[in-house]
């Protein structure tokens, strides 16, 4: 079980791994160089399986995959949300399934290395995350329907001695804002 902070680090770490591993897939030139290195490594180690030359359409698919994975990686590095970790885990299990399929049909045995990492990152990201102990002590602002959610979240952090969510708001500005919000809100269907 992860804490929220640990899980954010995990999501960011998996994103850095993806960015480093997939950067060479982004352009035809970098992928051609990587393909040459992997082919030489397979021959030097006399590994089973094949790593065939890529036709232009194969190259296009590799470059599209590399581009999308790198953009997805940068998003998770900049904003390592728990939901992104869950989606990433699902993607990793899909990647692992297709890597296993390729291995079963004669693909390069180098895939085993990547398969192990995909499964490890996927399993790590599906483990439960417990709520942080500090989050349990913060006030929840569900009683204040006005303003944006980020603004309410920020207010809860900078006003730790504020009234609990069950208490009525007392500031005139907030009352006026809520009254204006209520007057413009659509009626609730019965």
C-alpha positions as CSV (number, residue, x, y, z in Angstrom):
1,X,0.0,0.0,0.0
2,X,1.3,3.4,-1.0
3,X,0.9,6.8,0.7
4,X,-0.3,9.6,-1.6
5,X,3.2,11.1,-1.7
6,X,4.9,7.7,-2.5
7,X,2.3,7.1,-5.2
8,X,3.0,10.5,-6.8
9,X,6.7,9.6,-6.8
10,X,5.9,6.2,-8.4
11,X,3.9,7.8,-11.2
12,X,6.6,10.3,-11.9
13,X,9.3,7.6,-11.8
14,X,7.4,5.4,-14.3
15,X,7.0,8.4,-16.5
16,X,10.8,9.1,-16.4
17,X,11.4,5.5,-17.3
18,X,9.0,5.7,-20.3
19,X,10.6,9.0,-21.5
20,X,14.1,7.6,-21.4
21,X,13.2,4.2,-23.0
22,X,10.9,5.7,-25.7
23,X,12.8,8.8,-26.7
24,X,14.6,7.0,-29.4
25,X,11.3,5.9,-31.0
26,X,10.1,9.5,-31.7
27,X,12.0,10.1,-35.0
28,X,12.8,7.8,-37.9
29,X,16.5,8.6,-37.5
30,X,16.8,7.9,-33.8
31,X,14.7,4.7,-34.2
32,X,17.0,3.6,-37.1
33,X,20.0,4.0,-34.8
34,X,18.3,2.2,-31.9
35,X,17.2,-0.6,-34.3
36,X,20.8,-1.0,-35.4
37,X,22.1,-1.2,-31.8
38,X,19.5,-3.8,-30.8
39,X,20.2,-5.9,-33.9
40,X,23.9,-5.8,-33.2
41,X,23.2,-6.8,-29.5
42,X,21.0,-9.7,-30.6
43,X,23.7,-11.0,-32.9
44,X,26.5,-10.5,-30.3
45,X,24.6,-12.4,-27.7
46,X,23.2,-14.9,-30.2
47,X,19.6,-14.3,-28.8
48,X,16.7,-16.2,-30.3
49,X,13.9,-14.4,-32.1
50,X,14.0,-11.9,-34.9
51,X,14.2,-8.1,-35.2
52,X,13.3,-7.6,-38.8
53,X,14.1,-4.4,-40.8
54,X,11.3,-1.9,-40.7
55,X,9.3,-0.8,-43.8
56,X,8.1,2.8,-43.9
57,X,4.7,1.9,-42.4
58,X,6.4,0.0,-39.5
59,X,8.6,3.0,-38.9
60,X,5.6,5.3,-38.8
61,X,3.8,3.1,-36.2
62,X,7.0,3.0,-34.1
63,X,7.3,6.8,-34.3
64,X,3.7,7.4,-33.5
65,X,3.9,5.1,-30.5
66,X,7.1,6.8,-29.3
67,X,5.6,10.3,-29.7
68,X,2.4,9.5,-27.8
69,X,4.3,7.7,-25.0
70,X,6.7,10.6,-24.6
71,X,3.9,13.2,-24.5
72,X,2.1,11.0,-21.9
73,X,5.3,10.7,-19.9
74,X,5.8,14.5,-19.8
75,X,2.2,14.9,-18.6
76,X,2.9,12.5,-15.7
77,X,6.2,14.0,-14.8
78,X,4.6,17.5,-14.6
79,X,1.4,16.3,-12.9
80,X,1.7,12.9,-11.3
81,X,-2.0,12.4,-10.4
82,X,-3.2,9.1,-9.0
83,X,-5.8,8.7,-11.8
84,X,-2.9,9.0,-14.4
85,X,-1.1,6.2,-12.6
86,X,-4.2,4.0,-12.8
87,X,-4.6,4.7,-16.5
88,X,-0.9,4.1,-17.0
89,X,-1.1,0.7,-15.3
90,X,-3.9,-0.3,-17.7
91,X,-1.8,0.8,-20.6
92,X,1.2,-1.2,-19.3
93,X,-0.9,-4.4,-19.0
94,X,-2.0,-3.9,-22.6
95,X,1.6,-3.3,-23.7
96,X,2.6,-6.4,-21.8
97,X,-0.1,-8.5,-23.5
98,X,1.1,-7.5,-26.9
99,X,4.8,-8.0,-26.0
100,X,3.9,-11.5,-24.8
101,X,2.0,-12.1,-28.0
102,X,5.1,-11.0,-30.1
103,X,7.3,-13.3,-28.0
104,X,5.0,-16.2,-28.6
105,X,5.2,-15.6,-32.4
106,X,8.9,-15.4,-32.7
107,X,9.7,-11.8,-31.7
108,X,13.0,-10.8,-30.3
109,X,13.8,-12.3,-26.9
110,X,15.0,-8.7,-25.9
111,X,11.3,-8.1,-25.4
112,X,11.5,-10.1,-22.1
113,X,13.4,-7.2,-20.5
114,X,10.7,-4.7,-21.4
115,X,7.9,-7.1,-20.5
116,X,9.3,-7.5,-17.0
117,X,9.4,-3.7,-16.6
118,X,5.9,-3.2,-18.0
119,X,4.5,-5.8,-15.5
120,X,6.5,-4.4,-12.6
121,X,5.4,-0.8,-13.2
122,X,1.8,-1.9,-13.9
123,X,1.5,-4.0,-10.7
124,X,3.1,-1.2,-8.6
125,X,0.6,1.3,-10.0
126,X,-2.5,-0.8,-9.3
127,X,-1.7,-1.2,-5.6
128,X,-3.9,0.7,-3.2
129,X,-3.1,4.2,-2.0
130,X,-4.1,5.1,1.5
131,X,-5.2,8.6,2.3
132,X,-2.5,10.7,3.9
133,X,-2.9,11.4,7.6
134,X,-2.9,15.2,7.0
135,X,-5.7,14.9,4.4
136,X,-8.0,13.4,7.1
137,X,-7.5,16.5,9.3
138,X,-8.2,19.1,6.6
139,X,-11.6,20.6,6.4
140,X,-13.8,19.8,3.5
141,X,-15.6,22.7,1.9
142,X,-18.6,21.0,0.4
143,X,-21.0,23.4,2.2
144,X,-19.6,26.2,0.1
145,X,-21.0,25.6,-3.5
146,X,-19.7,28.9,-4.8
147,X,-16.3,29.5,-6.4
148,X,-14.1,27.1,-8.2
149,X,-12.9,23.8,-6.6
150,X,-9.2,24.8,-6.8
151,X,-10.1,28.1,-5.0
152,X,-11.9,26.2,-2.3
153,X,-9.0,23.7,-1.9
154,X,-6.5,26.6,-1.6
155,X,-8.7,28.3,0.9
156,X,-8.8,25.2,3.0
157,X,-5.0,25.1,3.1
158,X,-4.5,28.8,4.1
159,X,-7.3,29.0,6.7
160,X,-6.8,26.0,8.9
161,X,-8.9,27.5,11.8
162,X,-12.0,28.1,9.5
163,X,-15.4,26.8,10.4
164,X,-16.2,23.1,9.5
165,X,-18.1,22.3,6.3
166,X,-21.3,21.8,8.2
167,X,-21.3,25.4,9.6
168,X,-23.0,28.1,7.6
169,X,-20.8,30.7,5.9
170,X,-20.7,34.0,7.8
171,X,-18.8,36.4,5.5
172,X,-21.0,38.9,3.7
173,X,-19.1,38.6,0.4
174,X,-19.5,34.8,0.4
175,X,-23.2,35.1,1.3
176,X,-23.7,37.6,-1.5
177,X,-21.8,35.5,-4.0
178,X,-23.8,32.4,-3.1
179,X,-27.1,34.3,-3.3
180,X,-26.1,35.6,-6.8
181,X,-25.1,32.0,-7.7
182,X,-28.4,30.6,-6.5
183,X,-30.4,33.2,-8.4
184,X,-28.7,32.3,-11.7
185,X,-28.7,28.5,-11.2
186,X,-31.1,26.5,-13.3
187,X,-34.1,25.1,-11.4
188,X,-33.8,21.5,-10.3
189,X,-36.2,19.2,-12.2
190,X,-38.7,17.4,-9.9
